[in-house]
Amino acid sequence: MVRQGFPTPPTSPTTTTETKKVEKYNPETCAFPKDDDALKKLLTPEQYAITKKNGTERPFENSYWNNHHPGIYVDVISKEPLFSSKDKFESGSGWPSFTKPINKDVVVEKADSAHGMDRVEIRSKRADSHLGHVFTDGPKDQGGLRYCMNSASLRFVPLEKLKEEGYEDYMKLFTAKEITDAKANPYKQ
């Protein structure tokens, strides 16, 4: 979808049509690079700038702002589960927005007064990736928070691939019908 008055979004460096073999997630053995050189090899330049240099991607020109497929969003570096599509909502901001993380313990909140604003930054706990910010203008009936995240900090794992990629514990977040529907209509990037 292209908004009136905005140019057609370019293909994002975080978007790919290639099928990559994804290693199965295991929180006990999941190792990830921690030094800059190794991270720069793992990540695209945009992903590195956002996760490690606290960057922000452009609204409406990122991979997941308009993703409606069921699944979970994991840290692009550590693969740690962070957010569920069940908690994603349309905020109108142009970034993927969630009412809460999968588990409050997977994120860290930090005061952020950059750019002349007082905000609360959200970082992933394991990889210390900059994810985005949390605001208090979310849906009131769901707690009132809006976790406004950068797509480049995340990797989407479709519901139909959760078991295959080692995230079967998160299938319990979804109904049997949602699982059946996802298998019948697999995610297309």
C-alpha positions in Angstrom: 0.0 0.0 0.0 1.4 3.4 -1.0 0.1 6.4 0.9 -1.0 9.4 -1.1 1.8 12.0 -1.5 4.5 9.5 -0.6 6.9 8.0 -3.1 6.7 4.3 -3.8 8.8 2.6 -1.0 12.1 1.2 -2.2 12.9 -2.4 -1.6 14.2 -2.4 2.0 17.7 -3.9 2.7 15.9 -6.0 5.3 13.5 -7.4 2.7 14.8 -10.4 0.7 13.2 -12.8 -1.7 16.0 -15.4 -1.2 15.2 -18.5 0.9 17.8 -18.8 3.6 18.3 -21.9 5.7 17.4 -20.7 9.2 19.1 -22.4 12.2 16.7 -23.8 14.7 16.4 -21.5 17.8 17.6 -22.9 21.1 17.8 -20.4 24.0 20.3 -22.6 25.8 22.8 -22.8 22.9 22.0 -19.8 20.7 25.2 -17.9 20.4 25.5 -14.7 18.5 28.4 -12.4 17.6 29.2 -9.6 20.0 32.1 -7.8 18.4 31.4 -5.1 15.7 33.3 -6.8 12.9 31.3 -10.0 13.2 28.0 -8.1 13.6 28.7 -6.1 10.5 29.1 -9.4 8.6 25.8 -10.8 10.0 23.7 -7.6 9.5 22.9 -5.3 6.6 24.3 -1.8 7.0 20.7 -0.6 7.9 20.3 -3.3 10.5 23.7 -2.5 12.1 23.0 1.3 12.1 19.7 0.7 13.8 20.5 -2.0 16.3 24.0 -0.8 17.3 24.0 2.9 16.5 20.5 3.6 17.7 19.2 4.5 14.3 15.6 4.8 13.1 14.3 3.6 9.8 11.9 5.6 7.7 8.2 5.2 8.4 6.1 3.2 5.9 9.3 2.1 4.1 10.2 -0.9 6.3 9.4 -4.6 6.2 6.8 -5.1 8.9 4.8 -1.9 9.4 1.9 -3.4 7.3 2.5 -7.1 8.0 -0.8 -8.8 9.1 0.3 -12.5 9.0 0.3 -14.3 12.4 3.7 -15.2 14.0 6.3 -13.8 16.2 9.0 -11.1 15.9 12.5 -12.0 17.1 15.7 -10.1 17.7 17.6 -10.0 14.4 20.8 -10.7 16.3 20.1 -13.1 19.2 16.9 -14.6 17.7 15.2 -14.1 21.1 11.4 -13.9 20.8 10.3 -10.3 21.5 6.8 -9.6 20.2 3.7 -11.5 18.9 1.4 -10.6 16.1 -1.4 -11.1 18.5 -0.3 -7.8 20.2 0.4 -5.9 17.0 -1.9 -3.1 16.0 -2.3 -0.3 13.4 -0.9 2.8 15.0 -0.7 4.9 11.8 2.9 5.7 12.7 4.5 3.7 9.8 6.4 1.4 12.1 5.3 -2.0 13.6 3.6 -1.3 16.9 2.7 -3.6 19.7 0.8 -3.3 23.0 3.4 -5.4 24.9 6.4 -7.6 24.5 6.0 -11.4 24.5 7.6 -11.3 28.0 8.4 -8.2 29.9 11.8 -9.7 30.8 13.1 -9.8 27.2 13.3 -6.0 26.9 15.1 -3.3 28.8 13.8 0.3 29.1 16.2 3.2 29.1 15.6 6.9 29.4 16.4 8.6 26.1 16.6 12.4 25.8 18.2 12.5 22.3 16.8 14.8 19.6 15.4 17.2 22.3 12.7 14.7 23.4 12.2 12.7 26.6 11.4 9.2 25.5 11.8 5.6 26.7 14.0 3.5 24.5 13.4 -0.2 24.2 16.4 -2.5 23.8 16.6 -6.3 23.7 18.0 -7.8 26.8 20.3 -10.5 25.4 21.8 -8.7 22.4 21.4 -5.1 23.6 19.8 -4.3 20.2 18.1 -0.9 19.9 14.5 -1.8 19.0 12.6 1.4 19.2 10.7 3.3 21.8 7.6 2.9 24.0 4.9 5.6 24.2 1.7 6.0 26.2 -0.6 6.5 23.3 -1.5 2.9 22.6 -4.9 1.2 22.9 -6.3 2.1 26.3 -8.2 -1.2 26.6 -4.9 -3.0 26.2 -2.8 -1.1 28.7 -2.3 2.1 26.8 1.3 1.4 25.6 2.6 1.5 22.0 5.9 -0.3 21.5 7.0 1.4 18.3 9.7 -0.8 16.8 12.1 -0.7 13.9 11.6 -3.6 11.4 15.3 -3.7 10.8 15.8 -4.8 14.5 13.4 -7.7 14.0 13.0 -10.9 12.1 9.5 -12.1 11.5 8.9 -15.9 12.1 5.5 -16.9 10.5 3.2 -19.0 12.6 3.5 -21.9 10.1 7.3 -21.9 10.6 7.5 -21.6 14.4 8.0 -25.4 15.1 10.4 -25.7 12.2 12.6 -22.9 13.5 12.5 -24.0 17.2 9.8 -21.6 18.5 7.2 -24.3 19.1 6.6 -23.1 22.7 5.0 -19.9 21.1 2.4 -21.8 19.1 0.3 -21.8 22.3 -0.3 -18.1 21.7 -2.4 -19.0 18.6 -5.7 -20.9 18.1 -5.9 -24.2 16.2 -7.9 -22.3 13.5 -5.1 -19.6 13.2 -2.5 -22.4 12.8 -4.6 -24.2 10.1 -5.2 -20.9 8.3 -1.5 -20.0 8.4 -0.5 -23.4 6.9 -3.1 -23.0 4.2 -2.0 -19.4 3.4 1.8 -19.3 4.1 3.6 -16.0 4.6 4.9 -14.3 1.5 7.6 -11.7 1.9 
